[in-house]
Structure formats: structure tokens, C-alpha cells
Amino acid sequence: MPLKVGYTRAFEAIQNDPNNELVVCESGGQLLGMFQITFIPYLTYIGSWRALIEGVRVASSNRGDGIGAKLLEWAI
């Protein structure tokens, strides 16, 4: 079943935006988990940057293995 066009458009937009990243965790070619991180400039703290992490997903066969925690630790 092909992906809906909205997913493809979103992936292309993320891929073409230097302030967005899709981060994946894999082992042996198997996707274990992923998340999207967006870097946002803002005026607080002398014009510093902050990060928004969303879309954290872990493969159902690996839930409870600490993959999500490891992904967030890596991001921090």
C-alpha cells in the first residue's frame, strides 16, 4: 500500500528545511524508533534557539526496551 501523498509532502518539507531533522534508531536494518526535532529561534535568552521534539515512535516489538528513552537522551 503506497503512502498517502500528505506523508510524502511532509517528509520532503522536513528534508528540505535545515531546522528540521528526522532521527531514526535502527539495528541490523530494522527500524526501532524515530522522532522529529525542530530547531526554533526565539527572542528569549538573548536570541537563542530551542528544540521541539515530537512524533516519537518506537516499533511495537521494541516497546519497553528503553529505545524511546535512549532517543530522548541522544537529543538532549
C-alpha positions as CSV (number, residue, x, y, z in Angstrom):
1,M,0.0,0.0,0.0
2,P,1.6,3.3,-1.0
3,L,1.9,6.2,1.4
4,K,-0.7,8.9,1.3
5,V,0.6,12.0,-0.6
6,G,0.5,14.1,2.6
7,Y,3.2,12.0,4.2
8,T,5.4,12.4,1.2
9,R,4.9,16.1,1.1
10,A,5.7,16.4,4.8
11,F,8.8,14.3,4.5
12,E,10.0,16.4,1.6
13,A,9.4,19.6,3.6
14,I,11.2,18.3,6.6
15,Q,14.1,17.1,4.5
16,N,14.4,20.5,2.7
17,D,14.3,22.6,6.0
18,P,17.7,22.9,7.7
19,N,15.9,23.5,11.0
20,N,14.2,20.1,10.9
21,E,15.6,16.6,11.3
22,L,14.1,13.1,11.3
23,V,16.2,11.0,13.7
24,V,16.0,7.2,13.4
25,C,17.3,4.4,15.5
26,E,17.9,1.1,13.7
27,S,19.7,-2.1,14.2
28,G,20.6,-4.6,11.5
29,G,18.5,-2.7,9.0
30,Q,15.4,-2.8,11.3
31,L,13.8,0.5,12.3
32,L,13.5,0.5,16.1
33,G,12.3,4.1,16.7
34,M,12.3,7.6,15.4
35,F,11.4,11.2,16.2
36,Q,11.3,14.7,14.6
37,I,13.3,17.5,16.0
38,T,12.7,21.1,15.0
39,F,15.1,23.9,16.0
40,I,13.4,27.2,16.6
41,P,15.0,30.7,17.0
42,Y,13.4,32.8,19.6
43,L,14.0,36.1,21.4
44,T,14.2,34.9,24.9
45,Y,17.7,34.4,26.4
46,I,19.4,36.8,24.0
47,G,18.0,35.3,20.8
48,S,19.0,31.7,21.5
49,W,17.5,28.5,20.0
50,R,15.2,25.9,21.4
51,A,14.2,22.5,20.2
52,L,10.8,20.9,19.8
53,I,10.8,17.1,19.8
54,E,7.7,15.4,18.5
55,G,6.4,12.3,16.7
56,V,8.4,10.0,19.0
57,R,7.6,6.4,17.8
58,V,9.0,3.0,18.8
59,A,8.3,-0.2,16.9
60,S,5.7,-2.2,18.8
61,S,8.1,-5.1,19.1
62,N,10.6,-3.0,20.9
63,R,8.4,-1.0,23.3
64,G,9.6,-1.4,26.9
65,D,13.2,-1.9,25.7
66,G,14.2,1.7,26.6
67,I,14.5,2.8,22.9
68,G,12.4,6.0,23.5
69,A,14.5,7.0,26.5
70,K,17.7,6.5,24.5
71,L,16.4,8.6,21.7
72,L,15.5,11.4,24.0
73,E,18.8,11.1,25.8
74,W,20.6,11.4,22.5
75,A,18.6,14.5,21.6
76,I,19.3,16.2,24.9
